Amino acid sequence: MTQKLNVKLGFKRCAIVLPLIFLAACATQEPGKNITGPAVTRLVPRQSAPINPQQAELKALIAQQNRLYTVAAPLLVNNAELCRNNARNLLGFTAKTKYSFSPELVDAASALGLSDQLQVTGVLAGSGAEQAGIKSGDLLATIQGKPVPQGENAERQAAMMLGPLVNRHELIKLGLIRKGQNLTIDVPLTRACAFGIELGNTKNVNSFADGRRVLVTAGMMNFIQNDDELALVIAREMAHNTLTHPVKQRMTGTMSGIIDNLIRVHPDTDALAGSAGVKPYPAQLDVAADKLSLYMVARAGYSVDTAAIFWQRLATQYPATIPNGHTAIHPAVAARIDMIQKTVAEINAKQAAGVTLTP
């Protein structure tokens, strides 16, 4: 499995901790906990009674995360080849307990149907989990015949169980409880890019990569107009990670610190002053990321035709003079647009000729 994401509320620990079960990294977790989670999260209240503000806030958070997870899913699954050494086996679902959220949200999570037991909250489209029939709402009872832990540390303990298995097996046998009925399902593993996808709790219009994670800010989520544009943003940070650009920039620690901060319930906004210690990417790295990311987007089934228009619009509305904005970190706009236009034409020609989409 792989990893997952966040936004405005606060996952204390989201989905299982190792890059095994989930698709991306989860939301607002405590620093130092590399958590993983997946694609489509659907929690609904147990009853039709009016929900309180915390429940409403939690549902809004989940909805915003769902969009990010859903768009990220085909990018991760369809680009394992391009992600090189960053591809891993995954089961392809997310599971959470009521303790997956920050303490102030545990009661709200319980009211939305979560308990001490790990419950499937999302299934990655195209994954082995989807093929095997795993469904949102299933309770995870056993892994290879052994009971799954429950309670506050269930995600971490389940991840420890799964860690050794995904490298030795082609199928993982899971015992589930669905609507009170026990069932056993063999889940084939899926190869996918092993990048955590995070949602940052800030209005800054930006995105970040630290070598193992991708973070898209709430401000960027509000700026984009459709899923194709969101895919462009996610894929570009995936490309930076794949090409080891944070390492080449000697920015891995700085980027990790920014991501750890922004996935908190209440980020330290003072730490975002000015450039936040981030060095602008040189043109040669940025154009390389643009080219690879466009191939990732196309391979995932999204359109690349308006990529140049999107990035130009972003640079115009949020120019390099705006501190801690996307263009301030990626100032080589003219070189980027030129590469984007050339790569889009190249991709369109390959698609028309039925040629495999590889850079």
C-alpha positions in Angstrom: 0.0 0.0 0.0 1.0 3.6 0.0 0.1 6.8 1.8 -2.3 10.0 2.1 -3.5 13.7 3.1 -5.2 16.8 5.2 -6.8 20.2 5.6 -8.5 22.3 8.2 -9.3 20.1 11.1 -6.9 17.7 12.4 -6.0 14.2 12.0 -3.9 13.2 15.0 -3.1 10.0 13.1 -4.8 9.2 9.9 -4.8 5.8 8.4 -2.2 3.3 8.9 1.3 4.5 9.5 3.4 2.5 7.0 3.2 2.9 3.2 1.1 -0.2 2.9 -2.6 0.2 3.2 -3.4 3.7 2.2 -3.0 5.8 -0.7 -1.6 9.0 0.6 -0.5 10.6 3.9 -3.4 11.9 6.1 -4.5 15.1 7.4 -3.2 17.2 10.1 -1.2 14.7 11.9 1.3 15.2 14.7 4.9 15.9 13.4 7.2 12.9 13.0 4.4 10.5 12.2 4.6 9.4 8.6 1.0 8.2 8.1 -0.7 6.8 5.1 -4.3 6.8 3.9 -6.3 6.6 0.5 -8.8 7.5 -2.0 -12.5 8.2 -1.3 -13.6 8.8 2.3 -17.4 8.7 3.0 -18.6 9.0 6.5 -22.2 9.6 7.3 -24.0 10.3 10.5 -25.5 7.3 12.2 -28.8 9.1 12.5 -30.6 11.9 10.8 -30.5 14.2 13.9 -29.1 17.7 13.4 -25.3 17.7 13.5 -23.3 20.0 15.8 -20.7 22.5 14.6 -17.8 20.1 15.1 -19.5 17.4 13.1 -20.3 19.9 10.3 -16.7 21.0 10.4 -15.4 17.4 10.2 -17.7 16.6 7.3 -16.5 19.7 5.4 -12.9 18.6 6.0 -13.6 15.1 4.8 -15.3 16.5 1.7 -12.3 18.7 0.8 -9.9 15.8 1.4 -12.0 13.5 -0.7 -11.5 15.8 -3.7 -7.8 15.8 -3.2 -7.6 12.0 -2.7 -9.8 11.2 -5.6 -7.8 13.3 -8.1 -4.5 12.0 -6.7 -5.6 8.3 -7.0 -5.1 7.8 -10.8 -1.9 9.8 -10.7 -0.4 7.5 -8.1 -1.7 4.2 -9.7 -0.9 5.0 -13.3 2.6 6.3 -12.9 4.4 3.7 -10.9 6.7 3.3 -13.9 7.6 7.0 -14.0 8.0 7.2 -10.2 11.0 5.0 -10.4 12.3 4.0 -7.0 9.3 5.7 -5.3 6.8 2.9 -6.3 5.5 0.5 -3.7 2.9 -2.2 -3.3 -0.4 -1.1 -1.7 -3.7 -2.7 -0.8 -5.6 0.4 -1.9 -7.9 1.4 0.9 -8.0 3.7 3.9 -9.1 2.6 7.3 -9.7 4.8 10.4 -11.0 4.8 13.9 -12.5 7.6 15.9 -9.0 8.2 17.3 -7.6 9.0 13.8 -8.7 12.6 14.5 -7.4 15.2 17.0 -8.9 14.8 20.5 -11.5 17.6 20.1 -13.0 15.7 17.1 -13.2 12.2 18.6 -16.8 12.7 19.6 -17.7 14.1 16.2 -16.0 11.2 14.5 -17.9 8.8 16.7 -21.2 10.5 15.7 -20.2 10.0 12.1 -20.0 6.3 12.5 -16.4 5.6 13.6 -15.5 3.5 16.7 -12.5 1.8 18.3 -12.3 -0.6 15.3 -10.6 0.1 12.0 -13.2 0.9 9.4 -12.7 1.3 5.7 -13.3 4.9 4.8 -12.1 4.9 1.2 -11.2 2.6 -1.6 -8.7 3.5 -4.3 -10.1 3.4 -7.8 -8.4 0.7 -9.9 -6.7 -0.9 -6.9 -6.6 -4.5 -5.8 -9.0 -3.5 -3.0 -11.6 -2.3 -5.4 -11.2 -5.4 -7.6 -11.6 -7.6 -4.6 -14.8 -5.9 -3.5 -13.6 -4.0 -0.4 -16.3 -1.4 0.4 -16.4 1.8 2.5 -17.9 0.9 5.9 -16.3 -2.6 6.1 -14.7 -3.2 9.5 -11.2 -4.7 9.5 -11.2 -7.8 11.7 -8.2 -9.9 10.7 -5.0 -9.8 8.6 -3.8 -13.2 7.4 -6.0 -14.8 10.1 -4.6 -12.7 13.0 -6.9 -10.3 14.9 -6.5 -6.6 14.0 -5.8 -4.3 17.0 -8.4 -1.9 18.1 -8.3 1.4 20.0 -6.0 4.5 19.9 -3.0 2.7 18.4 -4.9 0.5 15.9 -3.5 2.2 12.8 0.1 1.9 13.8 -0.2 -1.6 15.1 -2.0 -2.8 12.0 0.7 -1.2 9.8 3.3 -3.1 11.7 1.4 -6.3 10.9 1.2 -5.4 7.2 4.7 -4.2 6.8 6.4 -7.6 6.4 3.5 -9.0 4.4 3.4 -6.7 1.4 6.9 -7.5 0.3 6.4 -11.3 0.5 2.9 -11.9 -0.8 0.9 -11.2 -3.9 -2.4 -11.5 -2.0 -3.3 -10.4 1.5 -6.1 -12.3 3.2 -8.4 -9.9 5.1 -11.2 -10.8 7.5 -14.0 -8.2 7.3 -17.3 -7.5 9.0 -19.9 -6.0 6.7 -23.3 -5.1 8.1 -22.8 -7.7 10.8 -21.7 -10.5 8.5 -18.2 -12.0 8.6 -16.4 -12.4 5.2 -12.9 -13.2 4.0 -11.4 -11.5 1.0 -8.1 -12.0 -0.8 -6.8 -8.6 -1.8 -4.2 -8.4 -4.6 -1.5 -5.8 -4.2 -1.3 -2.8 -6.5 1.9 -1.1 -7.6 1.7 2.7 -7.2 3.7 5.8 -6.5 4.4 5.9 -2.8 4.0 9.6 -2.2 1.9 10.9 0.7 -0.7 13.5 -0.5 -1.3 16.1 2.1 -3.7 19.1 2.4 -2.3 22.1 4.1 -4.2 24.4 6.5 -3.2 27.8 5.1 -4.6 30.3 2.6 -1.3 30.7 0.8 -1.6 29.6 -2.8 1.2 27.1 -3.0 2.2 23.5 -3.0 5.3 21.7 -1.7 7.3 18.5 -2.0 9.8 17.1 0.5 11.0 14.0 -1.4 8.3 11.6 0.1 5.2 13.8 0.4 3.2 16.3 -1.7 1.3 19.0 0.0 -1.4 21.2 -1.6 -2.6 24.2 0.4 -6.2 25.0 1.0 -5.5 28.3 -0.8 -4.4 26.4 -3.9 -7.4 24.2 -3.6 -9.6 27.3 -3.7 -7.7 28.8 -6.6 -8.0 25.8 -9.0 -11.1 25.6 -11.2 -11.3 21.9 -12.0 -9.8 18.5 -11.5 -7.5 18.8 -14.5 -5.8 21.8 -12.8 -5.6 20.0 -9.4 -4.0 17.1 -11.2 -1.4 19.4 -12.7 -0.5 20.8 -9.2 -0.3 17.3 -7.6 1.7 15.8 -10.5 4.2 18.6 -10.5 5.2 18.0 -6.9 5.3 14.3 -7.6 7.7 15.1 -10.4 9.9 17.2 -8.1 10.0 14.2 -5.7 10.7 11.7 -8.4 13.5 13.8 -9.8 15.0 14.3 -6.3 14.8 18.0 -6.6 14.3 18.7 -2.9 17.6 16.8 -2.3 19.4 18.7 -5.1 18.2 22.0 -3.7 19.2 20.9 -0.2 15.7 21.7 0.9 14.5 18.4 2.2 14.6 19.4 5.8 13.0 22.8 5.2 10.2 21.4 3.0 9.5 18.6 5.6 9.3 21.2 8.3 6.8 23.3 6.3 4.6 20.3 5.5 4.7 19.2 9.2 3.6 22.7 10.2 0.9 23.1 7.6 -0.9 19.8 8.4 -1.4 20.9 12.0 -4.8 22.1 13.1 -3.3 25.4 13.9 -0.2 26.0 11.8 2.5 28.5 13.0 1.8 31.3 10.6 4.9 33.2 11.7 7.0 30.4 10.2 5.4 31.2 6.8 6.7 34.8 6.9 8.7 35.8 3.8 10.1 32.9 1.9 9.9 30.6 4.9 13.5 29.6 4.1 12.6 28.1 0.7 15.1 28.7 -2.1 13.5 29.4 -5.5 13.9 26.5 -7.9 16.3 27.2 -10.8 14.8 27.0 -14.3 16.5 23.7 -15.3 14.8 21.9 -12.4 11.4 23.5 -12.9 11.2 22.7 -16.6 12.2 19.1 -16.0 9.5 18.8 -13.4 7.0 20.4 -15.8 7.8 17.9 -18.5 7.6 14.8 -16.3 4.4 16.0 -14.6 2.6 16.5 -17.9 3.2 12.9 -18.8 2.0 11.8 -15.4 -1.2 13.9 -15.9 -1.8 12.5 -19.3 -1.2 8.9 -18.2 -3.7 9.3 -15.5 -6.4 10.3 -18.0 -6.5 14.1 -17.3 -6.2 16.8 -19.9 -3.0 18.7 -20.4 -4.3 21.0 -23.1 -4.9 24.0 -20.8 -1.8 23.5 -18.7 0.0 26.6 -20.0 -3.1 28.7 -19.5 -3.4 27.5 -15.9 0.2 28.1 -14.9 0.2 31.5 -16.6 -3.0 32.5 -14.8 -1.5 31.4 -11.5 1.7 33.4 -12.2 -0.3 36.5 -13.2 -2.6 36.5 -10.2 0.1 35.5 -7.7 3.4 36.9 -9.1 6.8 36.3 -7.7 6.5 39.5 -5.6 4.0 37.8 -3.3 6.0 36.1 -0.5 5.5 32.4 0.1 3.4 32.1 -3.1 3.9 29.5 -5.8 5.5 31.8 -8.3 8.0 33.1 -5.7 9.3 29.5 -5.4 9.0 28.8 -9.2 10.0 32.2 -10.8 11.1 30.9 -14.2 7.7 31.4 -15.7 8.7 32.0 -19.3 10.9 29.0 -19.5 8.3 26.9 -17.9 5.5 28.0 -20.3 7.8 27.2 -23.3 8.5 23.7 -22.0 4.8 23.1 -21.2 3.7 24.1 -24.7 6.3 21.9 -26.3 5.5 18.9 -24.0 1.8 19.2 -24.6 2.3 19.1 -28.4 4.6 16.1 -27.9 2.0 14.3 -25.8 -0.8 15.0 -28.2 1.3 13.6 -31.1 2.0 10.4 -29.2 -1.6 10.0 -28.2 -2.7 10.5 -31.8 -0.2 7.9 -32.9 -1.1 5.4 -30.2 2.5 5.6 -28.8 3.2 4.8 -25.1 3.3 8.0 -23.0 6.9 8.1 -21.7 9.1 11.2 -21.6 
